[in-house]
Amino acid sequence: MTSIWAQAAFVFGLALLAGLIAHRFRLSTALVEISVGLCAQALLGLIGYEWIFAVQEPWVKTLAGVGAILLTFLAGAELDPDVFRRKWKEAAAIGGASFLVPSVACFAAAHFLLGWDSSPALLAGIALAATSVAVVYTVMMEYGFNRTDYGKTILAACFITDLGTVVTLGLVFAPFTWKTLLFVAALAGAFICLPKITPIAFARFGGRPSEFEAKFLLFALLGLGALATWAGSEAVLPAYLIGMALAGSVGRDSALIRRLRTITIGLLTPFYFIRAGYFVSLPAVIAAPVGVVIFLAVEIGGKVASVYPVARRFDAPHKDAMYTTLLMASGLTFGTISALFGLSNNIIDQAQYSTLVAAIIGTAVVPTLIANRYFLPRHLLPRDDGAVAREEQVEKALETSDVRS
């Protein structure tokens, strides 16, 4: 157990360092955690100690996986049903454009510029077109956009993009079997029944120190995640759908959401984001950077060419449209899942996998940094409740002083 505790301490040490850097330079913690993981792997690799953090250990993969599932669930749970009904056309248009054009562009780049065969190139196009709900939601949460109509529309668009990724990956590379049918039926049943069962169960057994609500949600999410992987899909897909289904109940329970965030952000997501960065071999990328640069440029260019006009079509100002575009260019979750699927099924080789994952992690960092640095729509930021209260106190004090004078 000593090595496990040491590795866990190592991860949280890196997470603390990432938090300090993010606070100092006002960056997204998730992006800094990815970058810190990448740098740690490179520095330890120079002295032959990269084995200190065993990223493929089952317990590390489990904690990282649960973190991705809960983070994806929280993103879905914060989709306001009223906002979704009003903005579904915009979300569907942005999400669809975000998948179609970049997937074709990245396929063409892999096939014609890098000389990859059709199957590896197609997998690269699918992987690079995905948008990471985990990254986007974390950025939204840190700035407070997740509480706005604007942020909820982007999160809904992310779901459409990733749904396209999962469906296309399954149709092209994974066989459609009776397991798939059983999973779809179970997911549809959960999507319909859980919104009815959950409020009743929470009212009857919730509100106690045993944290019945968290255990109930984890049981449902992990159970459906197990069924998803058994059927050849991915555990984060049902998590997002169940989050959407429970947005009207769980999503409006601010105390429960706060507790789930504490577990997710404080304990689990450091393993997910740092592990993602640790996967990349920086020396290998430096030795052969052309593929990474081409993929990164084509992916961002494809997103700009597809998402920006759609966002403008729905009357978004230039700055808002660019921010939306660059966030939709942020890949990680389904991109790395797709790349690992391709490696495990011999669709791509190890060199192609390293190039693809490095590019995907680049898309998680570069577009979001540019977006937050140059295109942050500050006029859409929600006002801080504490600041509002202080302003009201000042106004009352001024009114009192005026009356007395």
Buried (B, 14 or more C-beta within 10 A) or exposed (E): EEEEEEBBEBBBEBBEBBBEBBEEEEBBBBBBBBBBBBBBBBEBBEEEEBEEBBBEEEEBBEBBBBBBBBBBBBBBBBBBBEBBEEBEEBBBBBBBBBBBBBBBBBBBBBBEBBEBEEBBBBBBBBBBBBBBBBBBBBBBBBBBBBBBBBBBBBBBBBBBBBBBBBBBBBEEBBEEEEBBEEBEEBBEEBBEEBBEEBBEBBEEEBEEEEBBBBEBBBEBBBEBBEBBEEBBBBBBBBBBBBBBBBBBBBBBBEEBBEBBBEBBBEBBBBBBBBBBBBBBBBEBBEEEEEBBEBBBBBBBBBBBBBBBEBBBEBEBEEBBBBBBBBBBBBBBBBBBBBBBBBBEEEBBEEEBBBBBBBBBBBBBBBBBBBBBEEBBBEEBBBEEEEEEEEEEEEEEEEEEEEEEE
